[in-house]
Amino acid sequence: MQVSGVAPEVVELVKKDWRAGRPQIQPEIMTERGAEIFRLRVAYKKDDRLAFLGHLELIGTIERCIRRAQLPFRVGNGFAKRMGVQFSQALPVGASSEAEYFDLKLTEYVDPDEALERLLSATPPALAPFAASYVDRSLPALEAWLNAAHWRCDILGDGLKSDVLRWGFEDLLAKKELIYMRGDKQKVVNLETTFAGYNISKSSSDSCISFELDTLQDPRAALRPAVLIYETQRIAAEAGLDGLRDIDSLKVCRVSQAHVSDDGLLVKPL
């Protein structure tokens, strides 16, 4: 079969699309076309000023910054012609971060320091990138590969008691799961697979309880720090404990992310 406009080396991979009545190139040929693609991983922050910026708005903002930086990003071959960029798992709305990541596919090699400088000059300070490095193209998507997170949380209010928070955490861990409603859907979080550890600061007071939390990713349901805190508040109230009754607000920050391998090794993103 002779197909005009198609390179000779891919003619044998051309098939006829009988529904459209015309030849169609196989998706794997459309994807790369034999071109070398470079996968640049960028670390950036999301500070308190943008804590309530949703994930879709965040993606749109980062993509505009990449365009302003004039990096040679790859464009997909789908109908929408999307930029070749992947993001780490979405932050809960209301949370800030000291270590977010995105992988950008480039069609040309750009020195990582130069790429970082371009991105830094094109990005608002509240989303400032601070590191960039090339990674293996064969790695899984960031959202799935980064399966561990470390959080810093502050509970602000009156009459707070860290002992009650500790009691609530231990009570939930003994139950092995956390059940809550998200909209009109019930969510069940397996605490045996998602709750990796916590540490309540000794400097906590009756107006602010500070603690650190380690979580692991579970594809069925994620453990969100704010959900954990409010569920602890609920069960404490049911038990007649008032150390978490008057919570005014929360401050949640994702401090770091990593990959935990099958043999238990902690692998840093960069």
Helices and strands as residue ranges (DSSP letters): G 8-13, E 14-17, E 22-25, H 27-32, E 38-46, G 48-50, H 55-68, E 85-87, E 95-106, H 112-122, G 125-127, E 129-134, H 142-145, E 148-158, H 162-175, E 177-182, E 185-190, H 191-194, E 195-200, E 208-216, H 225-238, E 246-260, E 266-267
